């Protein structure tokens, strides 16, 4: 059966919420009865409108969870790991073993990535030391991590690693689209992954699941966050 494309990222988020209502009745009922027991994290940039649509449907609060790749010094389009908002680091060890980078080069790249995250936090008017803040919203709660889709899944794995530090009750990943191979990578790391459009293909692009696809700017993300009733400001 051919999958009908999402019109926008916001609509994809609403669709995700309805998908959970249709397929996970017990979880949906728990969310609707006790929304304060759940919290959502959006991975910018594309995950922000998806999460806003999802939270609008379920009346849930959300925050951003910034993930930045650790760039290879001589090829900044590629990365050998990721850093998240609170400074958690996830290394792609299989790739790193092939790069022959010095310890100093690795350390410098990580510090540069952390600096980029601090800049983004300031852009979004977030404090730098957020450990206590994360504890407040994650501990013993059901946490949804959302993005506009998965490709390799490494960004999502880094986000999951960070969330686990703060003792959530459950971790759910909710994405509009992903390749089957990546779903299989994510599944063992979380309590449940929700993805209405799982594609078993050799070549995969998140953009293929959307009619109205373009790269969101940070200014657009900030505008969405400012207007949202569900974003923790």
C-alpha positions in Angstrom: 0.0 0.0 0.0 1.4 3.4 -1.0 1.9 5.8 2.0 0.2 9.2 1.7 2.7 11.9 2.2 2.5 14.3 5.1 1.6 17.8 4.1 3.8 19.6 6.7 5.9 18.7 9.7 3.2 20.0 12.0 0.6 17.8 10.4 3.0 14.8 10.7 3.1 15.4 14.4 -0.7 15.4 14.7 -0.7 12.2 12.6 1.8 10.6 15.0 -0.5 11.4 17.9 -3.5 9.9 16.2 -1.4 6.9 15.2 -0.7 6.2 18.9 -4.4 6.7 19.7 -5.3 4.1 17.1 -2.6 1.5 17.9 -1.8 2.0 21.6 -5.2 2.6 23.3 -3.9 2.0 26.8 -1.0 4.4 26.5 -3.2 7.0 24.7 -5.7 6.8 27.6 -2.9 7.3 30.2 -1.6 10.3 28.4 -5.0 11.9 28.0 -5.9 11.2 31.7 -2.5 12.3 33.2 -0.6 14.5 30.8 1.6 15.8 33.6 3.2 12.2 33.8 4.6 12.7 30.3 7.0 15.1 28.6 8.3 15.6 25.1 11.7 16.5 23.6 12.0 18.0 20.1 15.3 17.6 18.2 15.8 20.9 16.3 15.4 22.0 13.7 12.9 19.7 11.9 11.6 18.0 15.1 10.2 21.2 16.5 7.1 21.6 14.4 6.5 17.8 14.6 6.6 18.0 18.3 4.3 21.1 18.4 1.7 19.2 16.4 2.1 16.1 18.6 1.8 18.1 21.8 -1.2 20.1 20.5 -3.1 16.9 20.0 -2.2 15.4 23.4 -1.9 18.6 25.4 1.7 17.8 26.5 4.5 20.1 27.3 7.8 20.0 25.4 11.4 21.3 25.3 14.2 21.2 22.8 17.0 18.7 23.0 19.9 20.0 20.9 22.2 17.4 19.3 25.3 18.4 17.3 27.6 16.1 15.4 31.3 16.1 16.3 32.9 17.1 13.1 35.9 15.4 11.6 38.6 18.2 11.5 39.5 17.6 7.8 35.9 16.9 6.6 33.4 19.1 8.5 30.5 17.7 6.6 30.9 14.4 8.4 31.0 13.5 12.1 32.4 10.8 14.3 30.0 11.3 17.2 27.4 13.6 18.7 27.1 15.9 21.7 23.7 16.7 23.4 22.4 19.7 25.2 23.7 18.7 28.7 27.2 17.8 27.3 26.6 14.0 26.9 28.9 12.5 24.3 28.2 9.5 22.0 31.1 8.4 19.9 30.8 6.4 16.7 33.6 4.0 17.6 33.6 2.0 14.4 34.2 5.2 12.4 36.6 6.7 14.9 38.8 3.7 14.7 39.3 4.3 11.0 40.2 8.0 11.2 43.6 7.9 13.0 42.8 11.1 14.9 45.0 12.1 17.9 43.5 12.4 21.4 44.0 16.2 21.1 42.1 16.4 17.8 39.3 14.4 19.3 39.1 16.5 22.4 39.3 19.8 20.5 36.5 18.6 18.2 34.3 17.7 21.2 35.0 21.1 22.9 34.1 22.9 19.7 30.8 21.1 19.5 30.0 21.9 23.1 30.7 25.5 22.3 28.3 25.4 19.4 25.6 24.0 21.7 26.2 26.8 24.2 25.7 29.3 21.4 22.4 27.6 20.4 21.2 27.6 24.0 21.8 31.3 24.2 20.0 31.8 20.9 17.0 30.0 22.3 17.3 31.9 25.7 18.1 28.7 27.6 20.4 28.6 30.6 23.8 26.8 30.2 23.6 24.6 33.3 20.4 22.6 32.9 21.1 19.4 34.8 18.5 20.2 37.5 16.0 21.3 34.9 16.3 18.0 33.0 15.9 16.1 36.2 12.6 17.9 36.9 11.0 17.1 33.6 12.4 13.6 33.1 12.6 11.7 36.3 9.9 9.0 36.6 8.0 10.3 33.6 7.2 8.9 30.2 9.4 10.7 27.8 8.8 11.1 24.1 11.7 12.1 21.8 10.6 13.4 18.4 12.2 14.3 15.2 10.9 14.8 11.6 12.4 11.4 10.7 15.3 9.1 11.2 18.2 8.4 8.8 21.2 6.7 10.4 19.6 7.1 13.8 22.8 8.3 15.4 21.4 11.6 16.5 18.5 9.8 18.1 20.8 7.4 19.9 22.7 10.3 21.4 19.4 11.9 22.6 18.3 8.6 24.1 21.7 8.3 26.0 21.1 11.7 27.5 17.6 11.1 28.6 18.5 7.8 30.3 20.8 9.7 32.7 17.8 11.3 34.3 15.8 8.2 35.4 12.7 8.4 33.2 9.9 5.9 33.7 9.7 5.1 30.0 11.3 6.3 26.8 9.4 6.5 23.6 10.7 7.6 20.2 8.1 9.0 17.8 9.0 9.9 14.3 6.9 10.2 11.1 9.3 8.2 8.9 12.4 6.0 9.1 14.1 3.1 7.2 13.5 -0.4 8.7 17.2 -0.9 9.3 17.3 2.2 11.6 14.1 1.2 13.4 15.9 -2.0 14.3 18.8 -0.1 15.7 16.6 2.1 17.9 14.2 -0.5 19.1 16.4 -2.2 21.7 17.3 1.2 23.3 13.8 2.4 24.1 10.5 1.1 25.5 8.7 1.7 22.2 9.3 3.3 18.8 6.3 4.8 17.0 6.8 5.3 13.2 3.8 5.1 10.8 5.9 5.1 7.7 8.7 2.5 8.0 10.4 2.0 4.6 12.4 -1.1 3.6 14.5 0.5 1.0 18.2 0.8 0.0 18.2 4.6 -0.5 16.2 6.6 2.0 15.5 10.3 2.5 13.4 11.8 5.2 12.2 14.4 2.7 10.4 11.8 0.6 7.7 11.4 3.3 6.6 15.1 2.9 4.9 17.1 0.3 6.0 20.5 1.7 9.6 19.8 2.6 12.4 22.4 3.1 15.2 22.9 5.7 13.9 25.0 8.6 16.0 28.0 9.6 16.7 28.6 13.3 14.7 31.9 13.0 11.7 29.8 11.9 12.2 27.4 14.8 12.4 30.2 17.3 9.1 31.7 15.9 7.4 28.3 16.3 8.6 28.0 19.9 7.6 31.5 20.7 4.0 30.9 19.4 3.6 27.5 20.9 1.4 27.0 24.0 3.2 23.8 24.8 6.8 24.8 24.7 8.5 25.3 28.1 9.7 28.9 27.9 
